[in-house]
Amino acid sequence: MTKYVRHIAALAIFIVANLAAVRPSHAIDFYEIQIYDTDTAPVGHLMLELHSNTTSTATGQLAKSQMDVYQVHETVEGTYGVLRWLEVGQYFCTAKLSNGDYEYAGSRTKVHFGIPQTFEWPVQFGGNIELDYMRHAAEENPTTLELRPIAGASYKGFRLVGNFAFEDPFSGPGAHHGMQFDPSGMLVYKLNDWLSPAVEYYGDMGSIQPLAKVQEQQHFIVPALNFAFIPQLELNLGVGIGLTSASNGIFLKSIVGWTF
């Protein structure tokens, strides 16, 4: 256990050491609005997901500049279970961009894992490492590395999960300006075998040193429903409600997945 604590501490020191100059808050990731847990796809199984996200309203100049009103984002994600605690995945992103055209927006590659030694602990830990290589027409900072520590705990029918994502762009205006902190999380309650209501949270706090003003950050609360009518099917539906001037609006999200 002490060895893993040292590894976690070393990762934290590495992240803090890379936090540098000011970078303004940009926006949450409308290509993939999802909370990662510590579990992964079954070994040898392929899971396909369709992420559909769109902003329906945005009020105020700041919110409209941050939320890309009426853009539609569709992302296909393929994930393959390599080990009991490890999966790899590939994303193909499309979007209806501000010019009105529906286009290919870019791709992403992820390695998502749980730490098996923690599976019997009261709190489980894991992580996600993701490389984004998007088109310039779709993303201001097209090449980005994301490091996402994950923590989760269960109590009776409840499951609480926190994602603590740090993003570092390699190209674009945000390159070499320090890491972005994008926290997210969810509280899920298993009501019965096929329905689990949830409250999800997504944020974009900008550069940590110094933090942007609260009203310039993005914070969303998302009431959501998770359906499991059959074991192979994943269905998540939610409505995001903005809480600040930069996120004063509403978005709609859905995830439809099937495990082969």
N, C-alpha and C positions, 0 to 999 in steps of 0.2 A: 504493500500500500504506500509506503514512504517513497518508493521509486516513482510511482505514478504521480504523487503530489509534487515531486521535484520536476517531473516533466511538465506538468500543468503550470507550475511557477515559471519555468523557463520560457514556455510559450507566452505567458502573460508579459514577462519582461521584454521579449522580442517585439510584441505588439506595441507596448508602450514606447519602446525605443524608436519605433517607426512613426510615431505621431509627431508631426512637425508643424509646418506653417498653416496659416488660416486657409480654409477652403469652405466656401459657402455651401449651405444645404442645397441639394439639387432636387431630388424627388424620390419617392419610393419606386420600387421596381414593378412597373405595371405589366411586364412580360411574365412574371411569376410571383403571384401573391400567395405564399404558402409557408406554413410553419414546419420545420423539420423536427422530427422526434428522433430518439436514439435507436429505434428499430429500423430494419432494412428489408429489402425485397428477399423473398425466399431463395435459397441457394439453387442456381440453375434455372430460375424462372425469369421471364421477361415481363415487365410491367410497362404499359403505354398509358400516358396521360395526356389529356387535352386541357390546357389552361386558357380560359376565355375571360378577359378583363376589359372593362371600358369605363370611362368617366362619364357620368350622366349630367352632372352639374358642377359648376365652380363659380363662386361668388367673390368678387373683388379682383383687382389687377394682379396681386401677388399670387393668389390661388390659381388664376387662369394661366399664369406664366409657369407654374410648377406642375399643374395637373393635366395639361394637354387635353383640353375638353373635346369630347366626342371622338378621340382616337380610339380605335379598336385594336386590341392586341390578342393574337391567337398563337399559342406556343404548344408544340408537340414535344413531349418528353419521353424518351425511352430509357428504362432503368433495368439493369441486370444484376441479380444477386450472385456475388462471387464467393463469399464466405457467409457464415451465420451472422457475422457482424459487419460485413463490408459489401457495398454495392457501387457500381459505376454507372454513369448516366450521360446522355447526350441530349441537348435541347436544339430545336429548330424553331426560330422565332419569326413571326410575320406580324405585320401591322398595317393598318390604314393610316398613313402618315398625314402630316399637315397639308401636303399638296393635294390630298384627296385620292391618291393612288394607293392600292393595296399591294404591298411588296414584301419580299423576303427581307428581314431586318437583321439577321445574323445568327450565330450559333454560340453554344456554351457547352463546356465539359465539366463534369463534377465527379468527385470521389467523396462518398458519404459513408460514415462509419459510426458504430457504437464502440465503447470501450468495454469489452466483455467482462473484465474484472469488476466492473461496477454494477453489473446487472442485478446482483443480489443486494446491493446497497439500498438504503432508503432513498438516495438520489442517484440517478443514472447519468452518465456523461457520454458525450460523443462529439462529433464535429463534421463539418462539410467544407471541402476545398473546391473552389469553382473558378474556372478561367473563362471569361467572357470575351468573345471576339465578334463584335457587332459591326454593322455598317455605319459609316460616318453620317449617312442620311438619317439614321434611326437613333443614334446615340452620340451625345456631345463628347463623351469619353469612351471610345469604342472598345479599347482593350483594358480589361480590369481583372485583378485578382481579388477574390473574396475568401476570407478566413472566417468561419462561423462556428465558434464553440457552442455546444448544445448541452442543456441540463434539463432533466425531467424527473418528476416524482408523482407517485400515485397514492391516493387514500380512498379506500372503499370504491365508489363509482366515479371518483374524480381523477383527472389527469392534468397536471400543471406542467407546461413546457416553456422554457425560455431559450431564445436564439439571440446571440450577441455577435452580430455580423460586423466585420471590419473590411472595408473595401479600399483598394489602392489602385488608381488608374495608371496605366503605363503610357497612354497616349491621350491627346486631347488637352483642353485647357486646365484640367485638374491634375495633370501629371506632375509628380514631384512636389505636391503641395500638402502632403500629409494624408493620413487615412481618414476615411469617413466612417462614422459609427451609426449603424442602422439596427437598433434593437427591435425585437418582435417577440410575441409569445401568445399562448392560448390557455384557456381553462375549459376543459371538456368534461361533460357528464354523460356517462353511459345510461341513458334512460331505459332502454331495452335492447334486445339483440339486433335491432335494425335502425335505431335512431339514437344519435348522440348530439344534442345541442351544445353549442360552444360560444364563447366570447373570445375573439382574436384581437390582437393589437399589433399594429405596424407603425414604425417610426423612422424618421430620418433626422438625426440631430446635427448633421454636418460635421465639420472638423471638431475634435475634442479640445484642441488648444488654439484659441479659446472656443467655447461653445457659442453657437449662434443664439441670438435672442429667441425666446420661446416661440413668439409669434412668427418667426422666420423658419422655424422647424416644422416638420410634418409629423402629425400624430393622428392616427385613425383608430377608432373602435369599430369592430366588425362583428355584429351578431351573425352567427352562421349555424347551419344544420349539416350534419354528416349522416348519410344514409348507407346502410350495409344490407341491402335486400338479399344479396347472395354473396358468398365468400370472395368471388373473383372481382366483384364490382366495388369501385370507390366513387362516391358522389359527394361533393362539397359545394354548398351554395351559401353566399354571404353578401351583405350590403355594408360597404365601408362608409363611415360617417366621420368627416374631418373635424378636428377640435381646435385648430389654430387658423390664423389669417392665411398662412401658406397652404393650408389643407382644408379650406372652407368650402366643402363640396361633398359629393356622394359618388362612390364608384360601385360597380357591380362585379362580382367575381364568381367563377364556377370552375370546378375541377372534376373531370370525368375520367376515371381510370379503370383499366382492366388488366388483371394478372393472368398471363398465359402459362 
